[in-house]
């Protein structure tokens, strides 16, 4: 695999673009002061994701709480949208 050299500074400033390039199959060698410090390559198609050390699966209760919170926020936004559309009667639209 051929690696494109990129400085750590450039990698930090363009991280989203760098990841998009990797998703398209490109590979990068990240350097600091001219020395290779990391390589960023696409994963093989069948590679399973591994958790970082110390990373835990979310607890079911945490997921349920997050879902409830998001559902409540959607309800609030829908209520605001209803008020706005009610306030704009067809005669008010210009």
One Martini backbone bead per residue (centre of mass of N, CA, C, O) as a GRO file, in nm:
protein
   94
    1UNK     BB    1   0.096   0.036   0.023
    2UNK     BB    2   0.050   0.372  -0.044
    3UNK     BB    3   0.182   0.656   0.117
    4UNK     BB    4   0.090   0.961   0.237
    5UNK     BB    5   0.224   1.248   0.338
    6UNK     BB    6   0.152   1.397   0.668
    7UNK     BB    7   0.113   1.625   0.886
    8UNK     BB    8  -0.009   1.672   1.191
    9UNK     BB    9  -0.124   1.950   1.141
   10UNK     BB   10  -0.283   1.878   0.881
   11UNK     BB   11  -0.448   1.652   1.004
   12UNK     BB   12  -0.594   1.827   1.216
   13UNK     BB   13  -0.713   2.049   1.010
   14UNK     BB   14  -0.817   1.781   0.805
   15UNK     BB   15  -0.972   1.533   0.924
   16UNK     BB   16  -1.232   1.490   0.758
   17UNK     BB   17  -1.087   1.466   0.484
   18UNK     BB   18  -0.904   1.234   0.561
   19UNK     BB   19  -1.127   1.028   0.620
   20UNK     BB   20  -1.257   1.039   0.340
   21UNK     BB   21  -1.005   0.930   0.195
   22UNK     BB   22  -0.994   0.661   0.344
   23UNK     BB   23  -1.278   0.567   0.252
   24UNK     BB   24  -1.154   0.568  -0.058
   25UNK     BB   25  -0.847   0.416   0.004
   26UNK     BB   26  -0.652   0.584   0.139
   27UNK     BB   27  -0.313   0.650   0.262
   28UNK     BB   28  -0.136   0.751   0.569
   29UNK     BB   29   0.149   0.939   0.684
   30UNK     BB   30   0.225   1.058   0.995
   31UNK     BB   31   0.404   1.354   1.087
   32UNK     BB   32   0.679   1.461   1.311
   33UNK     BB   33   0.936   1.628   1.225
   34UNK     BB   34   0.970   1.389   0.988
   35UNK     BB   35   0.841   1.167   1.170
   36UNK     BB   36   0.696   0.878   1.207
   37UNK     BB   37   0.378   0.814   1.402
   38UNK     BB   38   0.153   0.729   1.178
   39UNK     BB   39  -0.120   0.528   1.043
   40UNK     BB   40  -0.373   0.568   0.782
   41UNK     BB   41  -0.618   0.317   0.716
   42UNK     BB   42  -0.812   0.110   0.579
   43UNK     BB   43  -1.036  -0.118   0.635
   44UNK     BB   44  -1.125  -0.410   0.607
   45UNK     BB   45  -1.433  -0.520   0.521
   46UNK     BB   46  -1.423  -0.763   0.765
   47UNK     BB   47  -1.349  -0.586   0.999
   48UNK     BB   48  -1.369  -0.573   1.320
   49UNK     BB   49  -1.458  -0.395   1.584
   50UNK     BB   50  -1.263  -0.245   1.833
   51UNK     BB   51  -1.219  -0.173   2.148
   52UNK     BB   52  -1.110   0.035   2.354
   53UNK     BB   53  -0.953   0.076   2.622
   54UNK     BB   54  -1.219   0.111   2.860
   55UNK     BB   55  -1.447   0.052   2.681
   56UNK     BB   56  -1.801   0.062   2.701
   57UNK     BB   57  -2.100  -0.045   2.704
   58UNK     BB   58  -2.395   0.061   2.705
   59UNK     BB   59  -2.644   0.086   2.906
   60UNK     BB   60  -2.971   0.028   2.889
   61UNK     BB   61  -3.053   0.276   3.063
   62UNK     BB   62  -2.895   0.487   2.900
   63UNK     BB   63  -3.043   0.441   2.636
   64UNK     BB   64  -3.327   0.501   2.741
   65UNK     BB   65  -3.267   0.791   2.833
   66UNK     BB   66  -3.182   0.899   2.559
   67UNK     BB   67  -3.441   0.835   2.409
   68UNK     BB   68  -3.629   1.003   2.588
   69UNK     BB   69  -3.487   1.273   2.541
   70UNK     BB   70  -3.523   1.281   2.233
   71UNK     BB   71  -3.830   1.253   2.229
   72UNK     BB   72  -3.888   1.513   2.387
   73UNK     BB   73  -3.751   1.708   2.186
   74UNK     BB   74  -3.936   1.643   1.950
   75UNK     BB   75  -4.198   1.733   2.086
   76UNK     BB   76  -4.113   2.027   2.127
   77UNK     BB   77  -4.066   2.093   1.827
   78UNK     BB   78  -4.351   2.024   1.729
   79UNK     BB   79  -4.497   2.235   1.903
   80UNK     BB   80  -4.358   2.482   1.781
   81UNK     BB   81  -4.448   2.430   1.490
   82UNK     BB   82  -4.751   2.446   1.541
   83UNK     BB   83  -4.754   2.740   1.641
   84UNK     BB   84  -4.641   2.865   1.383
   85UNK     BB   85  -4.855   2.756   1.180
   86UNK     BB   86  -5.097   2.887   1.329
   87UNK     BB   87  -4.996   3.186   1.312
   88UNK     BB   88  -4.992   3.115   0.994
   89UNK     BB   89  -5.215   3.212   0.819
   90UNK     BB   90  -5.317   3.242   0.495
   91UNK     BB   91  -5.348   3.564   0.526
   92UNK     BB   92  -5.045   3.616   0.636
   93UNK     BB   93  -4.932   3.535   0.381
   94UNK     BB   94  -4.689   3.693   0.135
   0.00000   0.00000   0.00000
